[in-house]
Amino acid sequence: MKILHVEMGRHLYGGARQVAYLLNGLQKFSGEYGLVCAAGAEIAGAISNPDVKIHRIKTKGDVDLNFIGRLRKVIRHEKPDLLHVHSRRGDMLTALAGRLEKIPMVHSRRVDNPPSFFDLHFKFPLFHKIITISRGIREVLLEAGVAKERVICIPSAVDTERFSPVKADREGFLEEFGLTGDGPVLAMIAQLIPRKGHAVFFEALPSILAKHPRARVLIFGRGPLKDELERSIQKQGLDRFVRFEGYRTDLEKVIPYVDMVVHPAFMEGLGVALLEAAACGVPIVACRAGGIPEIVQDKLNGFLVKPGDSKSLARHIIALLDDPDQLRQFSLAGRELVLESFSIDRMVRDNHRVYVETLEGGR
């Protein structure tokens, strides 16, 4: 069995990281595995499986029709049995290349927005299976009319050895971020884009700080809203409480030290940062959207609020900060939940089973 994976994202965000977990984990299974990625993409450096053959292809995005020819050339040379299409970037061009080469394909869907008419009638029919990273995404597809036998849920995973509750250097953490250690630290880890809900969090901050004036907020991530969000914080006079720390590749050294992760997203497939927070034993206050309730279970390892409701967000954050015993209970429950349901071994095994079943079904 020879599987060629296509992930064209340039940065090692959540989706690309999942592909790296998968390819590294497939080392335990017999077969040949390759990766097609964008030239200069960060995922290439995250592949530790020496048996994965990496093909770097230049691309200008979804409108680069020449990408089809470049990918077809790789397919003809490698002669894979199956194509696994991961990212949305260039996914339709990838699917067209696969169809022209008459190769079976599966597609991982990581977003919870309803599929478009084009998705339903032109893109999805090109794939034998659509793999969703959460039950929430699967339900969205089923409600849109995708046949249930074509959709399978394989939740994302997290490296529970890398992301753990171990606090090895608290003093170094406090010094790096200019913190004193005498107040709670809240973190938000997400791209700086509208659907992640940063503005909702910032609306909630005055109420939170009125009750917990020593609280500090660390914002991790990059994106087009950075300047706008920084101006918003300055306008509200909150800039001495909030720090924008950019995109980090070493969050396992940061997350264990924060007291809470806040994630008021309006849409979310599942949320790799939430998996990492739970794995580190950090309680979470988030919105009830997409696949978030699958990793943030209300009153088990965090609180869920209605998307866009800044008052409810503030109220639940304050309630959790006021209750150290509940913070500890949520911490233990989150780690246990991840160990039981979001292991890399399980994710790799389930994807491998899809490959086997797809190829056997085509015989």
N, C-alpha and C positions, 0 to 999 in steps of 0.2 A: 504494500500500500504506500503510495507516494502522494503527499498532500502539499500543495503550494498555498501559503497564506499571503494575503495582500492587506497591508496596513500602511496607508499613505499619509497619516498624520505626521507633522514635522516635530512635534514636541511629545515628551513622555508624560502626557496627561493620563487620566484614568484608563481610557480605552486602550491606548497603546501599551500601558503597563500590564493590562490583562493579557494582551497578546504575548508579551514577553514571558509572563508567568506560564502561559499555555505552552509555548514553544520550548521553554526550558524543562517543563514537566513532562513533555512528550518523550523525553529521553528514556523514560522507563518503559515505553512501548515500542515494539518492533515496527519498522517502517522508515520511510524517508520523508524528511520535512524541509521545506524551503520557505524563505520570506522574501517578498517583494516590498520594498519600502522606498520612500522618496530619498533622493540623493541628499545627504547631510542630515537625515532624520535621526533623532536621539535614540530611537528604539534599537538601532543597530548596535549601540554600545551596551544595551541591556540584555543581549542574548548571550547567555553563558553556556548553552548547549553547543558543544563543538561540532555536532553533526548537522546543525542547521546551516544550509547554504543561503547566503544573503545576496540578494540582487538589488542593487541601488539603481533606481530609474529617475531620470529628470522628468519633472511634470510641472505644468503651470496651473493645475487645478482642474475643476470640473469642465472647463471649456477647452482643454488641451486635447484635441482629437488625435493628435499624433501619439498620445499616450497609448491609445488602443494598439497601434502597430508595435510599439516598444514592448508592451506586455505580451502580445501574441508571439513575438520573437522568443521571449523567455519561455512561454508555454510550449512552443514547438521544440525548443532545445531540451527542456527538462522532462517533457511528456508526463506530467502528473496525472494521477487518477481522479483527483478532486481538487477544486479551488475553494478555499475558505476566504470569503470577502469580509473584512472587519470594519474598516472605517467608512464614514459617510463621504469623506473626501475622495472623489473619483470613483465612488462605488458603481455608478451607472456605466461609466466607461469600462471599468473592470468587468462588469457583468456582460457588456457587449463583446469584449474580447473573448471571454469564456464561451459565450454562445457561438461566436464565429468559429472557435476552435472545437466546438462540440464536446465540451468537458462538463461533467456534473459540477454543480456549485451549491454551497450553503452560505448563508449570510447572517452575521451577528448584528442585531439591532440593539442599540444602547440608549435610545431616546424614547421618551414617553409621549411625544406629541402624536396626534392622530395622523395616520398615513394619508398622503394626498391621493387624488384621482390617478395621477401618474404612477405613484408607488403601487397602488392596488392593481392597475390594469396593464402596466408596462414593465415595472421593475421586479416586483415580487414574483410574477410568473416565471421569471428566468431562473429562480432558485428552487432546488428540491426541498430545502428546509430553511426556515427562518428561526434562528436561535435568539431568544430574548434574554437579557441579563437580569430580569426580574419578572415576577408574576404580574406586577402592575403593567408592564409593557405588553405582556402577552394578552392581558385582558383588553387593552386598547386595540390591539390588532384583531382580536376575535369580535369585538363590538363593531369594528369597521367592516367585518365580513370575510376576513381571511379564514380559510378552512382550518379547524382545530388540529387536524392531523398533520398540517404543514408547519405548525408553530410549536416549538419546544422551549421550555424555560430552563436555562442553566445559569444560575446566579453567579455574579462576579465573585472573586476570591481575594484574600489578603494574606500576605506573608506574616504569619503569626509569630515567627521567630524574630524577624526584623522589627515588626511592630508589636511591642510588648509593654507591660506596665513598669518595666525596670527603669528606675531613676538613678542613673549612674553619675550624673554631674549637674546637680541642681544649681550649685553656685555658678558654674559656667553658663548655664541657661539664663539665670538672672542677670549676670553681668553682660551677656551678649545683647539682651534686649533692654538694658537700662532699667531693670525692675528691682524693687526693694524686697519683695517677698512677703510684705505685710498686707497684701490685698489679693483678691481672686484675679486670676488671669483667664479671660475669655478669648477664644480664637475662632476665626472664620476662615475656612480653607476652600477656596473656589475661584474659578476664573472671574475676572472683573467684567461681567456681562449682565444685562438686565435681569434675565430669568433666575439668577442666583439669589436675588433679594437683598443685596447689601443695603439698599435704601431703606428697606423695612427695618433692618437691624439698627440702622442709625437713627431712625425715628423712635425706636424703643430705648435708646441709650440714655437720654435725660432722666427718664423714670428710674432706670437701673442705677445710675450714678447718684441719684438723690437718696437712694436707700443704701447703696454701697459705694461711697465716694472714693474708696481706695482701689476700686476695680480698674483694670487696664485691659485693653483690647488689642490683639494682634491680628492683622489681616494678611493672609498669605494668598498669593495668586497674581496673575497678570492679565491684562485685557484692555479693551478700548475705553472702559469707563474710569480708568485710574485717575485722570486729571479731574474729571467731574466729581468723583467721590471725595477726593482730597479737598476740593473747593467746598463741598457740602459740609464736611467736618469742620473746616476752618470757619465757615459762616456760622455754624452752630456753636462755635467756641469749644469744640470738643477735641481739638487737635492735640492737646497735652495728654489726653486719655487714650488716643488711638494711634497705632503705628502701622504703616503699610510696609510690609517686609518682603514684598515681591514673591517670585516663584522659587521654591526650595526643592532640592532633590534629596534632602536629608531630614525629612519630617519625622523620622523615627527618633531623632535626637531632640525634637521639639514637643511633639504631641503629648508624651507621657507627663510633661511638667505643667500643662495647662489644666485648669480646673473644670473647664466646660468647653465644648465645641457648639457653636451656634450655626444653624444652616436653614435660613428662611427662604429656600428656593421655591419658586412657583412651579417649576417643572424639573424633574430629575429622574433619570433612568433607574438608578439605584444609589450611586454616590460612593466612589472609591474612598474619598476622604472620610466618609462616615464609617466605612468598614475599618479603616486604619485607626480612627478614634476609638471605636468600640474595642478593637484588638488591644489598644493601649490602656483599656480600662477607664476611658474618659466619658462621662455622661454627656448626653447630647440633647439640645432643644432644637427642634426642626419643624418644618411644615409638613402637613399631611398631603403629600403630592407624589405622584408617580410611584416609584418603588421604595421611597424613603421609609414607609411603615414596615417594610420587611427587615430593615436593619435597625431602625429606631422604633422599638415597640413601646407604645405609650404606657408609662408607669412601670415599665420593666427595667429599661436602661436609659430612659429619658422621657421627655414630654413632646407631644405633637400638638401643633396649633394650626388654625386655619390659615392658608396662604394669604399674605397681605395684611394680616391682623397684627399690627405692631403693639397694640395695647395688651393683647393676649400673650404675645411673645415676651414682652417685658414682665408681665405678671408671673409667668412660669419660670423665667430665668431668676427672678427675685426669690420666688418660693424655693427653688432648688438651692440657691446660695444661702438661704436662711436655714437650711436643714442639712447639716454635715452628715448625719446618719443616712439620709436618703442618697446623698452624693456617693457615699461608700457602697451602698446597696446597688445603685445603678452601675457603678464601676465594675463590681464583681459580675453582675448579670450580663453586661455588655461583652466582657471577655469570654464568658461561657457561651454566649450566643454565637459569637464568631467561630469559636473552636468547634462547635457542633454543626454549624450550617454553612460556613463560608470558607472551607479549606481549599487550598490549591489542588491537593490530590483529588478531591471530589470534582472540582471543575474540570480538570484535565481528563479524568476518567470518563465523565459524561460527554465531553466533546469527542473523545476518541470513539465512544460508542455510536455517536451520530455518524461519524465517518464510516464505520463498519456497516451500520444499517443502511446508509445511503448507497454505498457501493454494492452491497448484497442485493438491495432492492432493485438495482438497475440491471442485474444480470438476467 
